[in-house]
């Protein structure tokens, strides 16, 4: 694992220390890694949303579409029947 040193103003350092203590992180590095992972997830979601917005609609999203979608979700959530 690589290391990186960062400099923070006292107010940010205090904030990080407080978050580490209150939220159960072992070290400030764990906290920062979690922030970076969340930012990566946010950027990935943003890119997916932008790609979806730029794509052509696949189907008309009417009441029937959403009911079919609900049915598929309900069926996917049920355990498979034993034969």
N, C-alpha and C positions, 0 to 999 in steps of 0.2 A: 504494500500500500504506500502510495506517495504521501508526502506531507506538504502542507501549505501554511504559511504564517500570515495572519492578517492583523491589522491594527484597527482598533475600535476606540472611539471616544469613550470616556468613562461612563456616560449614560447608557450607551449600547452594551458595554461590557457588563454593567449591572443588570440590564434587562436580560441578557443571555444567561447570566448566573442565576437569576431568579427563575427563568423558564426551566433551566436544568434541574433546579431544586424542586420546583412545584410540579413539574410534569414527569418526573421519574427518569430523566436521562442520566446516564452514568457520568458523562463528560460533555463539555461544550462541543466537542467534535461530533458526538452523536446527534446533538441538537442541530448543528449546522448541516450534517449529512441529511437529516430528515427534511430540513427546509429545502435543500437542493433537490431531493427526490420529489417532493411535492411540486416544486417549480417545474421539474421535467414533466411530471404528469399533467400539470396545467397547460404547458406548451403543447404536449401531444394532443390533449383534448381540443385545444384551440385550433391546431392544424387539421384535425379530423372535422371539426365544425366548419372551418373555412372550405375544406374540400367538399363537404356535403352541400354547403350553400352554393358552391360554384358548379355542382353537377346538375344535370338535367333531372327533373322529377321522374321517379320510376313508376309511380302509380298515383292515382287520385286519392288523397287522404280524406275520405268521407266517413260517415258513421259506420258503414259496413267494413271499411278497412280497419278501423280501430277495434271493432268487435271481433274480427278475425284475429287481430293481433292479441287481444286479451285471451281468446280461446287457446291460441298457441302457447302463450305464457302459462296459462292454467295447466295445460297438458304437459308442458315441460317440467312443471313443478311437482307433478304427481309421480310417486314411485311406479316403476314398471310392474305390470301384472305378471304374476308367476304362472307358468304354464303347467 
